[in-house]
């Protein structure tokens, strides 16, 4: 006999990127930062008093929230710390979308969104992105028409890396009846020349929620620290009511503060990734792939033989991400690695292209 809820029985779980082991593996499939975290993280670990682990962590992570708020130029009351960005998504859906109500998505997008919607037993309304991987101008009106309580936009977009500007985000927030969550997991890698900063918008739009994480930009994917930013009217019910008690551990809070204290180290990795991103995109285009301009730490490469190339790369120990779904079945999402990793990828792709005769 099955005891799970009927909606859980019907749903499929999230499909994770492969986590292969081996010294000779080139792992470019899960958008991790290829560079290590700040030495301040090692110092925090070495100096951590393990005796403190007998007590619960600071419940609302006030010190961490203060550091995050200071970096963004907002107040701590506009921030709630989460156990990774994924918990932030779950909390937003739990807080703002009733079971049976509607979650709005652009399609394609982060594949965890519909999984979390299924857990909440809510309906998903998907609006296809335009050919340039941007939402159509009538996105808000279409989602308002179906009563979307929360709309998720990942920006820079995954899996294309295309970045929507602040004006577009502000207009969308104005037009939507429900809450707009902008998932900024990859925003640290955006070109500084874009001067992209959505934080000031939370004071003008009481329905705008921003999701950030330390997993990518600060090389802390294994730590699981994220945070939500928004008007106090959005943040308070999450912090006070729906958030798990003691949701971010003592060690995680300490390491996160240490990493944030050394922003220069993180920014050096962002510069290196931006440089390699440009080189990788140009090299892929030279091999005949169509690659949109990415502002993330990955690129999306399109060619008719993508599935076969994916399998051939995997046989060579080079892992990239392939999505067997509409609009992406001829694409590979490739994380930007170190120069050495990218060179191995491109060399393998050259060999495969020779074998395939293109």
Secondary structure by P-SEA (a helix, b strand, c coil): ccccccccccccccccccccccccccccccccccccccaaaaaaaaacccccccccccccaaaaaaaaaaaaccccccccccccaaaaaaaaaaccccccbbbbbccccccaaaaaaaaabbbbbbbbbccccccccaaaaaaaaacccbbbbccccccccccccaaaaaaaaaacccbbbbbccccccccccccccccccccccccbbbbbbccccccccccccccccccaaaaaaaaccccccccccaaaaaaaaaaaaaaaaaaaaaaaaaaaaaaaaaaaaaaccccccccccbbbbbccaaaaaaaaaaaacbbbbbbcccccccbbbbccccaaaaaaaaaaaaaaaaaacc
